[in-house]
Amino acid sequence: MKRDNKHIPINNLTDNPQVGILVKRRKFQKDLPDDSEHIAHRHDEHLFLVIESGEIQLELDFQQYTLRQNTVAYIHPSQVHRILDLQHSSFAIIGILSVHIKDEYFNILEQLFLPAKPIFVSGEHAKILSGTVELCESIYNSTVDRAYSSLLSDYLNAFIGLYVSQYLRNVQSSEKSNRYQIVTKAFRELLEKHFSNMKKPGEYANILNISPSYLRECVRTATGMSVTDHIQNRIILEAKRLLCHSKKTIKEIAIYLGYDDHSYFSRFFKKAVGITAHEFRNENHLF
């Protein structure tokens, strides 16, 4: 449930790791029954909190937010966060691994200036968002099978699309980017186009016409992760997507991702994920 990663715990939210999705409603009259959410941590999943009543005090990358009814908060897997207080509150919690998010939405989430400010949703938009959460919860609680996994992923992507649309409408036009964020955004855009053929930080720095050390400084400051981590995570994410959703052989996937030596790719995947590509496919393949 919890493991140590350079002293920052990473909590796995999902009940079923083979699905990699969580949809639950939670209600608290008192504080949390244990201290797991009070301790600063990360999650493997992209996390959304939809506040239905009361309020929650959330610390996200050292910034504190008060979340009230009809507020939606997004937490990226790279972000360190903790719950400060949630008494007398009810909310829906949605967790989804990157591998299940559509490219167009994933790219937007990756380019948000973190921490993404919680957004307030009102009127008809609030009703639509709430109805989508209810539908996702209903499907999540139904029988688990292969069709279920694909259908649940589709509906959760609909929820993410609604969130992204509302976020861009509410927040993005008013955000001011500092230089670190601008460079990081440019790097992420390049990474999305070139992760299969550019695997060294210096290659991205050259295109951006900055030094590798300055690129590392910008990305580390803006995201808390190294340039190399971002590159490797993007490659692993694409490998997982292909293992889950395609019929390519592991050798074909390795070549597609720029690895002529598929045995090296297999070692790289196992080191990053903890299991072999073959084992991952057996556990997660949707075909």
Number of C-alpha atoms within 10 A of each C-alpha: 9 13 11 10 10 7 8 13 18 21 17 17 21 20 12 11 13 13 23 21 24 22 23 16 16 11 15 14 11 11 14 15 8 7 10 14 16 15 14 19 23 24 22 18 24 21 20 21 20 26 24 20 16 17 19 22 16 20 18 23 17 13 10 14 16 14 24 20 18 22 20 25 23 24 24 23 19 18 19 21 23 20 21 19 18 21 16 14 21 21 24 19 20 25 24 24 19 21 21 23 21 16 12 9 17 18 14 13 19 14 17 17 19 18 18 17 20 21 20 20 21 13 8 9 15 15 13 15 22 19 13 18 22 16 15 24 21 13 17 20 12 10 10 12 10 13 12 16 20 14 14 22 23 16 17 26 19 19 22 23 18 15 21 18 12 18 22 14 12 16 14 15 9 9 11 10 12 10 11 18 20 16 21 23 20 14 22 21 15 15 21 15 10 15 20 18 12 16 17 14 20 17 13 22 18 12 11 15 10 13 14 18 11 13 24 20 18 22 22 16 14 21 20 14 15 18 26 13 11 18 20 17 15 18 20 20 15 18 21 23 18 20 23 20 17 14 13 13 12 19 16 15 20 21 15 16 20 17 17 13 11 17 13 12 22 19 14 16 21 17 11 13 13 12 13 16 20 13 12 18 18 13 13 19 19 17 9
